[in-house]
Amino acid sequence: GLPADVVKDLPEGNLFQRNIVLKKCLHNHLPDKKKEIEYWIIQTWGGIRRFGRDDKNNARIEALYNQLAAGSLSSDVFTRISSLSKVASFFNPEKYAIYDARATFSLNWLLLKSGATTSFFPVPSGRNTDITRYDIETVIRLKCGEGDDLFLKPAHAYFEYCKLLKELSLRIWSDAERKTMPYYLEMLLFVIGPKEIVSDIKKSTSIEIRTRQSTRQGISLAQF
C-alpha cells in the first residue's frame, strides 16, 4: 500500500486533484527497496494487473531506474513502457511523463497535421478500442512513406517524448506549475485521443486505392 504520510495528504473527492497530490508526494518514496510502491503504481493506480510481481519484473523495475540515469532504454524495458513509464512519472514528475498508446496516438497525429515527416513516436499496444480501429502508424506510413528515421528508435523515444512534452508545456500553458510539469499535457493527450483525435482523423483523412481501372492511389490529409 501507500505510505501513511502520503495517504493522509490526499484530498477527498476530486480524482484529478488526488493524482496531482500523489505525483508531488510519492516521488520522495522512490525507489522503494521492496518495490511495493512501484507495483502499486502499475497494478492498482495504473490498472495493469498483468504486470505481475516476479523476478523478471523486479529486474525490469531496477533496470528502469538505471536506464533513466543513463538516458537510454533497452528493448526489454521499452516493450513495457506503458507500465514502467508510470513509475518514472512518479519518480520524477518534473522530468518524466507516462508514455502509453493514447498519449502517443494523439501526439503523433498532431505532429503529422503540423507537417512533421520524421521522428514520430512508436505506439505501444493499447486497450482502447476507439484508437485501435485507427492505426496511426499505418496512417503515418501511408502519408510519409517508409524510412529509417520515420519513427524514433526505442532506446531514445521515451526521452524525446518527455523532452517534447516539456517544451510544448512551456508554450501552451500560462499557469506556472503546468509549464514545469509535463504530466498535465500528457493527461490532456490521453483524454482527447479516443474522441477528439479520432474525430479529426475521420474528418481529415481520405484514402484512394489504385485499381486496374485507375491510376490514382495514396492517402491525403484533406485539411492540410
MIDOSE-1310 file (N, C-alpha, C; in nm, 2 decimals, decimal comma, always signed):
residues 224
glpa	+0,08/-0,12/+0,00/+0,00/+0,00/+0,00/+0,08/+0,13/+0,00; +0,02/+0,24/+0,01/+0,09/+0,37/+0,01/+0,14/+0,40/+0,15; +0,25/+0,48/+0,16/+0,30/+0,52/+0,29/+0,19/+0,61/+0,36; +0,19/+0,60/+0,49/+0,09/+0,67/+0,57/+0,09/+0,82/+0,55
dvvk	+0,21/+0,88/+0,53/+0,22/+1,02/+0,52/+0,17/+1,07/+0,39; +0,17/+0,98/+0,29/+0,11/+1,02/+0,16/-0,04/+1,01/+0,16; -0,09/+0,90/+0,22/-0,24/+0,88/+0,23/-0,31/+1,00/+0,31; -0,25/+1,04/+0,41/-0,31/+1,15/+0,49/-0,32/+1,28/+0,42
dlpe	-0,23/+1,30/+0,32/-0,23/+1,43/+0,24/-0,33/+1,43/+0,12; -0,39/+1,31/+0,09/-0,47/+1,30/-0,03/-0,60/+1,37/-0,01; -0,64/+1,46/-0,10/-0,77/+1,53/-0,09/-0,89/+1,43/-0,11; -1,00/+1,46/-0,06/-1,12/+1,38/-0,08/-1,18/+1,42/-0,21
gnlf	-1,25/+1,32/-0,27/-1,33/+1,35/-0,39/-1,26/+1,36/-0,52; -1,22/+1,48/-0,56/-1,17/+1,50/-0,70/-1,05/+1,41/-0,73; -1,07/+1,32/-0,83/-0,97/+1,22/-0,87/-0,85/+1,29/-0,93; -0,88/+1,39/-1,01/-0,77/+1,47/-1,08/-0,68/+1,53/-0,97
qrni	-0,73/+1,60/-0,87/-0,65/+1,66/-0,77/-0,58/+1,56/-0,68; -0,64/+1,44/-0,66/-0,57/+1,34/-0,59/-0,45/+1,29/-0,66; -0,46/+1,28/-0,79/-0,35/+1,23/-0,87/-0,24/+1,34/-0,87; -0,27/+1,46/-0,87/-0,17/+1,57/-0,87/-0,09/+1,56/-0,74
vlkk	-0,17/+1,54/-0,63/-0,10/+1,53/-0,50/-0,01/+1,41/-0,49; -0,06/+1,30/-0,54/+0,02/+1,18/-0,55/+0,15/+1,20/-0,62; +0,14/+1,27/-0,73/+0,27/+1,29/-0,81/+0,37/+1,37/-0,73; +0,31/+1,47/-0,65/+0,40/+1,55/-0,57/+0,46/+1,48/-0,45
clhn	+0,39/+1,39/-0,39/+0,43/+1,33/-0,26/+0,50/+1,20/-0,28; +0,46/+1,12/-0,38/+0,51/+0,98/-0,38/+0,65/+0,97/-0,43; +0,70/+1,07/-0,51/+0,84/+1,06/-0,56/+0,94/+1,06/-0,45; +0,91/+1,11/-0,33/+1,00/+1,11/-0,22/+1,02/+0,97/-0,17
hlpd	+0,94/+0,87/-0,21/+0,95/+0,74/-0,16/+1,00/+0,64/-0,26; +1,05/+0,69/-0,37/+1,10/+0,61/-0,48/+1,25/+0,64/-0,50; +1,33/+0,53/-0,54/+1,29/+0,39/-0,55/+1,25/+0,33/-0,41; +1,17/+0,23/-0,42/+1,13/+0,15/-0,30/+1,20/+0,02/-0,30
kkke	+1,28/+0,00/-0,20/+1,37/-0,12/-0,19/+1,28/-0,25/-0,21; +1,16/-0,25/-0,15/+1,07/-0,37/-0,15/+0,99/-0,37/-0,28; +0,99/-0,26/-0,35/+0,92/-0,24/-0,48/+0,76/-0,24/-0,46; +0,72/-0,23/-0,34/+0,57/-0,23/-0,31/+0,51/-0,11/-0,38
ieyw	+0,57/+0,00/-0,37/+0,51/+0,13/-0,43/+0,51/+0,12/-0,58; +0,62/+0,07/-0,64/+0,62/+0,06/-0,79/+0,51/-0,04/-0,84; +0,49/-0,15/-0,77/+0,38/-0,24/-0,81/+0,24/-0,18/-0,78; +0,23/-0,10/-0,68/+0,11/-0,03/-0,65/+0,08/+0,07/-0,76
iiqt	+0,18/+0,14/-0,81/+0,16/+0,24/-0,92/+0,11/+0,17/-1,04; +0,18/+0,06/-1,08/+0,15/-0,01/-1,20/+0,02/-0,08/-1,20; +0,00/-0,16/-1,09/-0,12/-0,25/-1,08/-0,24/-0,18/-1,03; -0,23/-0,11/-0,92/-0,35/-0,05/-0,86/-0,39/+0,08/-0,92
wggi	-0,29/+0,18/-0,92/-0,32/+0,31/-0,97/-0,33/+0,30/-1,13; -0,24/+0,23/-1,19/-0,24/+0,22/-1,34/-0,34/+0,12/-1,39; -0,39/+0,03/-1,31/-0,48/-0,08/-1,36/-0,42/-0,18/-1,45; -0,29/-0,20/-1,44/-0,23/-0,30/-1,53/-0,20/-0,42/-1,44
rrfg	-0,30/-0,51/-1,42/-0,28/-0,62/-1,33/-0,19/-0,73/-1,39; -0,18/-0,73/-1,52/-0,10/-0,84/-1,59/+0,05/-0,82/-1,56; +0,09/-0,70/-1,51/+0,23/-0,68/-1,47/+0,25/-0,74/-1,33; +0,27/-0,87/-1,33/+0,27/-0,94/-1,20/+0,40/-0,93/-1,13
rddk	+0,40/-0,95/-1,00/+0,52/-0,94/-0,93/+0,60/-1,07/-0,94; +0,72/-1,07/-1,01/+0,81/-1,18/-1,02/+0,95/-1,13/-1,04; +1,04/-1,22/-1,05/+1,18/-1,18/-1,06/+1,21/-1,10/-1,19; +1,15/-1,14/-1,30/+1,17/-1,06/-1,42/+1,12/-0,92/-1,41
nnar	+1,01/-0,90/-1,36/+0,96/-0,76/-1,35/+1,03/-0,68/-1,24; +1,08/-0,75/-1,13/+1,16/-0,69/-1,04/+1,29/-0,63/-1,10; +1,35/-0,72/-1,19/+1,47/-0,68/-1,26/+1,44/-0,56/-1,36; +1,32/-0,56/-1,42/+1,29/-0,45/-1,51/+1,27/-0,32/-1,44
ieal	+1,21/-0,32/-1,32/+1,20/-0,20/-1,24/+1,33/-0,15/-1,20; +1,42/-0,24/-1,16/+1,56/-0,19/-1,13/+1,63/-0,14/-1,25; +1,61/-0,21/-1,37/+1,67/-0,16/-1,49/+1,62/-0,02/-1,53; +1,49/+0,00/-1,51/+1,43/+0,13/-1,54/+1,51/+0,24/-1,48
ynql	+1,53/+0,24/-1,35/+1,60/+0,34/-1,28/+1,74/+0,36/-1,33; +1,81/+0,25/-1,36/+1,95/+0,26/-1,41/+1,95/+0,32/-1,55; +1,85/+0,28/-1,63/+1,85/+0,33/-1,77/+1,80/+0,47/-1,78; +1,71/+0,52/-1,69/+1,67/+0,66/-1,69/+1,79/+0,74/-1,66
aags	+1,88/+0,70/-1,57/+2,00/+0,78/-1,54/+2,10/+0,78/-1,66; +2,10/+0,67/-1,74/+2,19/+0,65/-1,85/+2,14/+0,72/-1,97; +2,00/+0,75/-1,98/+1,95/+0,82/-2,10/+1,92/+0,73/-2,22; +1,91/+0,60/-2,19/+1,89/+0,50/-2,30/+1,81/+0,38/-2,24
lssd	+1,71/+0,34/-2,31/+1,63/+0,22/-2,26/+1,66/+0,10/-2,35; +1,66/-0,02/-2,28/+1,68/-0,14/-2,35/+1,54/-0,18/-2,42; +1,55/-0,27/-2,52/+1,43/-0,31/-2,58/+1,33/-0,38/-2,49; +1,39/-0,45/-2,39/+1,30/-0,52/-2,29/+1,22/-0,42/-2,21
vftr	+1,29/-0,31/-2,16/+1,22/-0,21/-2,08/+1,12/-0,13/-2,17; +1,16/-0,10/-2,29/+1,07/-0,02/-2,38/+0,94/-0,10/-2,42; +0,95/-0,23/-2,43/+0,83/-0,31/-2,47/+0,73/-0,30/-2,36; +0,77/-0,26/-2,24/+0,68/-0,25/-2,13/+0,67/-0,10/-2,08
issl	+0,69/-0,01/-2,17/+0,70/+0,13/-2,14/+0,57/+0,18/-2,08; +0,45/+0,13/-2,13/+0,33/+0,18/-2,08/+0,32/+0,16/-1,93; +0,37/+0,04/-1,88/+0,37/+0,01/-1,74/+0,48/+0,09/-1,67; +0,60/+0,08/-1,72/+0,72/+0,13/-1,65/+0,73/+0,28/-1,65
skva	+0,67/+0,35/-1,75/+0,67/+0,49/-1,75/+0,58/+0,55/-1,64; +0,49/+0,47/-1,60/+0,40/+0,52/-1,49/+0,49/+0,54/-1,36; +0,58/+0,44/-1,34/+0,68/+0,45/-1,23/+0,77/+0,58/-1,25; +0,82/+0,59/-1,37/+0,91/+0,71/-1,40/+0,84/+0,84/-1,37
sffn	+0,71/+0,85/-1,41/+0,63/+0,97/-1,39/+0,61/+1,01/-1,24; +0,62/+0,91/-1,15/+0,61/+0,94/-1,01/+0,75/+0,96/-0,95; +0,85/+0,89/-1,01/+0,98/+0,91/-0,96/+1,04/+1,05/-0,98; +1,01/+1,11/-1,10/+1,05/+1,24/-1,12/+0,94/+1,31/-1,21
peky	+0,84/+1,36/-1,15/+0,72/+1,42/-1,23/+0,76/+1,55/-1,30; +0,87/+1,61/-1,27/+0,91/+1,73/-1,34/+0,98/+1,69/-1,47; +1,03/+1,57/-1,48/+1,11/+1,53/-1,60/+1,04/+1,42/-1,69; +0,96/+1,33/-1,62/+0,91/+1,22/-1,70/+0,76/+1,22/-1,69
aiyd	+0,70/+1,16/-1,80/+0,55/+1,15/-1,81/+0,52/+1,01/-1,86; +0,40/+0,97/-1,85/+0,35/+0,84/-1,89/+0,35/+0,83/-2,04; +0,41/+0,73/-2,09/+0,42/+0,70/-2,24/+0,32/+0,58/-2,27; +0,21/+0,61/-2,32/+0,12/+0,50/-2,35/+0,05/+0,52/-2,49
arat	-0,04/+0,42/-2,52/-0,10/+0,42/-2,66/-0,18/+0,54/-2,68; -0,26/+0,59/-2,59/-0,35/+0,70/-2,61/-0,27/+0,83/-2,63; -0,17/+0,85/-2,54/-0,10/+0,98/-2,55/-0,01/+0,99/-2,68; +0,05/+0,88/-2,71/+0,14/+0,88/-2,83/+0,05/+0,88/-2,96
fsln	-0,07/+0,82/-2,96/-0,16/+0,83/-3,07/-0,20/+0,97/-3,09; -0,24/+1,04/-2,99/-0,28/+1,19/-3,00/-0,16/+1,27/-3,05; -0,04/+1,25/-2,99/+0,07/+1,33/-3,02/+0,12/+1,31/-3,16; +0,12/+1,19/-3,20/+0,17/+1,16/-3,34/+0,07/+1,22/-3,44
wlll	-0,06/+1,22/-3,42/-0,15/+1,28/-3,51/-0,13/+1,43/-3,52; -0,11/+1,49/-3,40/-0,09/+1,64/-3,40/+0,04/+1,67/-3,47; +0,14/+1,59/-3,46/+0,27/+1,62/-3,53/+0,25/+1,60/-3,68; +0,18/+1,50/-3,72/+0,15/+1,48/-3,86/+0,08/+1,59/-3,92
ksga	-0,02/+1,64/-3,85/-0,10/+1,75/-3,90/-0,02/+1,88/-3,90; +0,08/+1,89/-3,82/+0,16/+2,01/-3,82/+0,27/+2,01/-3,93; +0,28/+1,90/-4,00/+0,38/+1,89/-4,11/+0,50/+1,81/-4,09; +0,51/+1,74/-3,97/+0,62/+1,65/-3,95/+0,62/+1,54/-4,05
ttsf	+0,74/+1,50/-4,08/+0,76/+1,38/-4,18/+0,85/+1,28/-4,12; +0,91/+1,30/-4,01/+1,01/+1,21/-3,95/+0,99/+1,21/-3,79; +1,06/+1,12/-3,73/+1,08/+1,12/-3,58/+0,94/+1,12/-3,51; +0,86/+1,03/-3,55/+0,73/+1,00/-3,48/+0,76/+0,90/-3,37
fpvp	+0,66/+0,89/-3,28/+0,69/+0,80/-3,16/+0,62/+0,66/-3,18; +0,70/+0,56/-3,16/+0,64/+0,42/-3,16/+0,53/+0,41/-3,06; +0,42/+0,35/-3,11/+0,30/+0,35/-3,03/+0,29/+0,21/-2,96; +0,28/+0,21/-2,83/+0,26/+0,08/-2,76/+0,12/+0,02/-2,79
sgrn	+0,11/-0,11/-2,76/-0,02/-0,16/-2,78/-0,12/-0,10/-2,67; -0,24/-0,09/-2,71/-0,34/-0,02/-2,62/-0,47/-0,10/-2,60; -0,55/-0,07/-2,50/-0,67/-0,14/-2,48/-0,79/-0,06/-2,52; -0,78/+0,06/-2,57/-0,89/+0,14/-2,61/-0,93/+0,11/-2,75
tdit	-1,05/+0,06/-2,77/-1,10/+0,01/-2,90/-1,12/+0,13/-3,00; -1,15/+0,25/-2,95/-1,17/+0,36/-3,04/-1,04/+0,39/-3,11; -0,92/+0,39/-3,05/-0,80/+0,42/-3,12/-0,74/+0,30/-3,19; -0,76/+0,18/-3,14/-0,71/+0,07/-3,22/-0,77/+0,05/-3,35
rydi	-0,89/+0,10/-3,37/-0,95/+0,10/-3,51/-0,88/+0,19/-3,61; -0,81/+0,28/-3,56/-0,74/+0,38/-3,65/-0,59/+0,37/-3,62; -0,52/+0,28/-3,69/-0,38/+0,26/-3,66/-0,30/+0,38/-3,71; -0,25/+0,46/-3,62/-0,18/+0,59/-3,65/-0,05/+0,56/-3,72
etvi	+0,02/+0,45/-3,69/+0,14/+0,42/-3,75/+0,12/+0,39/-3,90; +0,01/+0,32/-3,93/-0,02/+0,30/-4,07/-0,05/+0,43/-4,15; -0,13/+0,52/-4,08/-0,16/+0,65/-4,14/-0,03/+0,72/-4,17; +0,06/+0,72/-4,08/+0,19/+0,79/-4,09/+0,27/+0,73/-4,21
rlkc	+0,27/+0,60/-4,22/+0,35/+0,54/-4,33/+0,28/+0,57/-4,47; +0,15/+0,57/-4,47/+0,09/+0,60/-4,60/+0,11/+0,74/-4,64; +0,12/+0,83/-4,54/+0,14/+0,97/-4,57/+0,28/+1,01/-4,60; +0,37/+0,95/-4,52/+0,52/+0,99/-4,53/+0,61/+0,89/-4,59
gegd	+0,56/+0,77/-4,62/+0,64/+0,67/-4,68/+0,72/+0,59/-4,57; +0,81/+0,51/-4,62/+0,90/+0,44/-4,53/+1,03/+0,51/-4,51; +1,10/+0,48/-4,41/+1,23/+0,54/-4,39/+1,29/+0,50/-4,25; +1,42/+0,50/-4,24/+1,48/+0,46/-4,11/+1,45/+0,56/-4,00
dlfl	+1,42/+0,69/-4,04/+1,40/+0,79/-3,94/+1,26/+0,83/-3,93; +1,17/+0,74/-3,98/+1,02/+0,77/-3,97/+0,98/+0,77/-3,82; +1,02/+0,66/-3,75/+0,99/+0,65/-3,61/+1,12/+0,65/-3,53; +1,11/+0,72/-3,41/+1,23/+0,72/-3,33/+1,27/+0,58/-3,28
kpah	+1,40/+0,56/-3,25/+1,44/+0,43/-3,20/+1,39/+0,41/-3,06; +1,36/+0,29/-3,03/+1,31/+0,26/-2,89/+1,40/+0,30/-2,78; +1,53/+0,30/-2,80/+1,63/+0,34/-2,70/+1,61/+0,48/-2,65; +1,57/+0,57/-2,75/+1,56/+0,71/-2,72/+1,42/+0,77/-2,73
ayfe	+1,33/+0,70/-2,77/+1,19/+0,75/-2,80/+1,13/+0,81/-2,67; +1,14/+0,74/-2,56/+1,08/+0,79/-2,43/+1,14/+0,92/-2,39; +1,27/+0,94/-2,40/+1,34/+1,06/-2,36/+1,30/+1,18/-2,45; +1,29/+1,15/-2,58/+1,25/+1,25/-2,67/+1,10/+1,29/-2,65
yckl	+1,02/+1,20/-2,61/+0,88/+1,22/-2,58/+0,87/+1,32/-2,46; +0,94/+1,28/-2,35/+0,94/+1,37/-2,23/+0,99/+1,51/-2,26; +1,10/+1,51/-2,34/+1,16/+1,64/-2,38/+1,06/+1,73/-2,45; +0,99/+1,67/-2,55/+0,89/+1,74/-2,63/+0,77/+1,79/-2,54
lkel	+0,73/+1,70/-2,46/+0,62/+1,75/-2,37/+0,66/+1,87/-2,28; +0,78/+1,86/-2,23/+0,83/+1,98/-2,15/+0,83/+2,10/-2,24; +0,88/+2,09/-2,36/+0,90/+2,21/-2,45/+0,76/+2,26/-2,48; +0,67/+2,17/-2,52/+0,53/+2,22/-2,55/+0,46/+2,28/-2,43
slri	+0,48/+2,22/-2,31/+0,42/+2,27/-2,19/+0,45/+2,42/-2,17; +0,58/+2,45/-2,19/+0,62/+2,59/-2,18/+0,55/+2,69/-2,27; +0,51/+2,63/-2,39/+0,45/+2,72/-2,49/+0,30/+2,73/-2,48; +0,23/+2,62/-2,43/+0,09/+2,62/-2,44/+0,02/+2,66/-2,31
wsda	+0,09/+2,65/-2,19/+0,02/+2,68/-2,06/+0,06/+2,81/-2,02; -0,03/+2,88/-1,95/+0,00/+3,01/-1,89/+0,03/+2,99/-1,74; -0,03/+2,88/-1,68/-0,01/+2,85/-1,54/+0,14/+2,81/-1,51; +0,20/+2,86/-1,41/+0,34/+2,83/-1,38/+0,37/+2,69/-1,36
erkt	+0,28/+2,62/-1,28/+0,30/+2,48/-1,25/+0,29/+2,39/-1,37; +0,19/+2,42/-1,45/+0,17/+2,34/-1,57/+0,28/+2,36/-1,67; +0,35/+2,47/-1,67/+0,46/+2,49/-1,75/+0,58/+2,40/-1,72; +0,59/+2,36/-1,59/+0,70/+2,28/-1,55/+0,67/+2,13/-1,53
mpyy	+0,54/+2,09/-1,53/+0,50/+1,96/-1,50/+0,44/+1,89/-1,63; +0,52/+1,81/-1,70/+0,47/+1,75/-1,83/+0,35/+1,66/-1,81; +0,31/+1,62/-1,69/+0,20/+1,53/-1,68/+0,07/+1,59/-1,71; +0,06/+1,73/-1,70/-0,06/+1,79/-1,74/-0,09/+1,78/-1,88
leml	+0,01/+1,80/-1,97/-0,01/+1,78/-2,11/-0,03/+1,64/-2,15; +0,04/+1,55/-2,08/+0,02/+1,40/-2,11/-0,12/+1,36/-2,08; -0,18/+1,41/-1,97/-0,31/+1,38/-1,93/-0,41/+1,43/-2,04; -0,38/+1,55/-2,09/-0,47/+1,61/-2,19/-0,46/+1,52/-2,32
lfvi	-0,34/+1,48/-2,36/-0,33/+1,40/-2,48/-0,40/+1,26/-2,46; -0,39/+1,21/-2,34/-0,46/+1,09/-2,30/-0,61/+1,10/-2,32; -0,67/+1,21/-2,27/-0,81/+1,23/-2,27/-0,87/+1,25/-2,41; -0,80/+1,33/-2,49/-0,85/+1,37/-2,62/-0,84/+1,26/-2,73
gpke	-0,76/+1,16/-2,70/-0,73/+1,06/-2,81/-0,86/+0,99/-2,86; -0,94/+0,92/-2,78/-1,05/+0,84/-2,83/-1,16/+0,92/-2,90; -1,18/+1,04/-2,87/-1,29/+1,12/-2,93/-1,24/+1,23/-3,02; -1,18/+1,33/-2,97/-1,14/+1,45/-3,05/-1,04/+1,41/-3,16
ivsd	-0,94/+1,33/-3,12/-0,83/+1,30/-3,22/-0,89/+1,20/-3,33; -0,97/+1,10/-3,28/-1,03/+1,01/-3,38/-1,12/+1,08/-3,47; -1,20/+1,17/-3,41/-1,29/+1,25/-3,50/-1,22/+1,33/-3,60; -1,11/+1,39/-3,56/-1,03/+1,47/-3,65/-0,96/+1,39/-3,76
ikks	-0,92/+1,27/-3,73/-0,87/+1,18/-3,83/-0,97/+1,14/-3,93; -1,09/+1,12/-3,88/-1,20/+1,09/-3,98/-1,23/+1,20/-4,07; -1,23/+1,32/-4,02/-1,26/+1,44/-4,10/-1,15/+1,48/-4,19; -1,03/+1,45/-4,15/-0,91/+1,50/-4,23/-0,85/+1,40/-4,33
tsie	-0,89/+1,28/-4,32/-0,82/+1,17/-4,40/-0,91/+1,11/-4,50; -0,86/+1,09/-4,62/-0,93/+1,02/-4,72/-0,83/+0,93/-4,79; -0,87/+0,81/-4,84/-0,78/+0,71/-4,90/-0,83/+0,69/-5,04; -0,74/+0,68/-5,13/-0,77/+0,65/-5,27/-0,69/+0,52/-5,30
irtr	-0,76/+0,42/-5,35/-0,69/+0,29/-5,39/-0,68/+0,28/-5,54; -0,57/+0,25/-5,59/-0,55/+0,22/-5,73/-0,60/+0,09/-5,77; -0,69/+0,08/-5,86/-0,74/-0,05/-5,92/-0,69/-0,06/-6,06; -0,73/-0,16/-6,13/-0,69/-0,18/-6,27/-0,75/-0,07/-6,36
qstr	-0,86/-0,01/-6,32/-0,92/+0,09/-6,40/-0,87/+0,23/-6,36; -0,79/+0,24/-6,25/-0,75/+0,37/-6,20/-0,60/+0,37/-6,18; -0,54/+0,49/-6,20/-0,40/+0,51/-6,17/-0,38/+0,59/-6,05; -0,49/+0,62/-5,97/-0,48/+0,70/-5,85/-0,46/+0,62/-5,73
qgis	-0,38/+0,66/-5,64/-0,36/+0,58/-5,52/-0,31/+0,68/-5,41; -0,31/+0,63/-5,29/-0,24/+0,71/-5,18/-0,34/+0,76/-5,08; -0,29/+0,84/-4,99/-0,37/+0,89/-4,88/-0,35/+1,04/-4,88; -0,45/+1,12/-4,86/-0,44/+1,26/-4,85/-0,51/+1,31/-4,72
laqf	-0,45/+1,41/-4,66/-0,50/+1,47/-4,54/-0,57/+1,60/-4,58; -0,70/+1,59/-4,58/-0,79/+1,69/-4,65/-0,77/+1,83/-4,60; -0,74/+1,84/-4,47/-0,73/+1,97/-4,41/-0,60/+2,03/-4,41; -0,50/+1,96/-4,47/-0,36/+2,02/-4,48/-0,36/+2,13/-4,58
